[in-house]
């Protein structure tokens, strides 16, 4: 799996990365969803876990990161939410860098510590 230089900071950003140059309609078809659901996600500024996993796969983003974003976006306290999302971004970038330096075995060791 190829890593992106910058990980999405929200499930909506993940949606936009997965969408690429396609229309929302084309993305909905690829997801097996109705077009209006994408508008609904944009309005509420959140994608649910089921579709976040599928979007991560389309965007070539680690599924764990997408699920962590879903959980973080459900936090009601704005300051806490922002801190958690910043930590997620920092943590996944560090893991990706270490994996790149030490190979796949380092990634496995980090994830199971």
C-alpha positions in Angstrom: 0.0 0.0 0.0 1.4 3.4 -1.0 1.3 6.0 1.6 0.3 9.6 1.0 2.6 12.4 2.1 -0.2 14.0 4.2 -2.9 12.0 5.9 -6.5 13.2 5.8 -7.4 15.2 8.9 -11.2 14.4 8.6 -13.5 11.9 7.1 -14.6 14.6 4.6 -11.0 15.2 3.6 -10.8 11.4 3.2 -13.9 11.5 1.0 -12.4 14.2 -1.2 -9.1 12.2 -1.6 -11.1 9.0 -2.5 -13.2 11.0 -4.9 -10.2 12.4 -6.8 -11.4 14.0 -10.0 -14.7 12.0 -10.1 -18.0 13.5 -9.4 -19.9 12.7 -6.2 -22.2 10.6 -8.4 -19.4 8.5 -9.7 -18.0 8.0 -6.2 -21.4 7.0 -4.9 -21.6 4.4 -7.7 -18.2 3.0 -6.7 -19.3 2.8 -3.1 -22.6 1.2 -4.0 -24.4 4.1 -2.4 -27.0 6.7 -3.5 -25.7 10.1 -4.5 -27.6 12.0 -1.8 -25.7 10.2 1.0 -22.5 12.0 -0.1 -24.3 15.4 0.2 -25.5 14.3 3.7 -22.0 13.5 4.8 -20.8 16.9 3.6 -23.6 18.6 5.5 -23.0 16.9 8.8 -19.2 16.9 8.2 -18.7 13.3 9.0 -18.7 9.9 7.2 -19.7 6.8 9.2 -17.3 3.9 9.9 -18.6 1.5 7.2 -18.1 4.0 4.4 -14.9 5.5 5.9 -13.3 2.0 5.6 -14.3 1.8 1.9 -13.1 5.4 1.3 -9.8 4.6 2.9 -9.3 1.7 0.6 -10.1 3.8 -2.5 -7.8 6.6 -1.2 -5.0 4.2 -0.3 -5.1 5.4 3.3 -4.6 3.1 6.3 -8.0 1.9 7.4 -6.9 2.3 11.1 -6.5 6.0 10.4 -10.0 6.3 8.9 -11.6 4.5 11.8 -9.6 6.6 14.3 -10.9 9.8 12.5 -14.5 8.5 12.8 -14.1 8.0 16.5 -12.4 11.4 17.0 -15.1 13.2 15.1 -17.7 11.9 17.5 -16.1 13.7 20.4 -18.4 16.5 21.5 -15.8 18.8 23.2 -14.2 20.8 20.3 -10.9 21.4 22.0 -10.5 17.7 22.9 -11.6 16.7 19.4 -9.0 19.0 17.8 -6.2 17.7 20.2 -7.1 14.1 19.4 -7.1 14.7 15.6 -3.7 16.4 15.9 -2.3 13.5 17.8 -3.7 11.1 15.2 -2.1 13.0 12.4 1.3 13.1 14.3 1.1 9.5 15.4 0.4 8.0 12.0 3.0 10.1 10.3 5.6 8.9 12.8 4.6 5.3 12.3 4.8 5.7 8.5 8.2 7.3 8.7 9.5 4.5 11.0 8.1 1.9 8.7 9.8 3.5 5.7 13.1 3.6 7.6 13.1 0.2 9.1 10.9 -1.8 6.7 7.7 -3.7 7.2 8.8 -5.6 10.3 9.1 -2.3 12.2 5.5 -1.5 11.4 4.4 -4.8 12.7 6.3 -4.3 15.9 4.9 -0.8 16.4 1.3 -1.9 15.9 1.5 -4.7 18.4 3.4 -3.0 21.2 
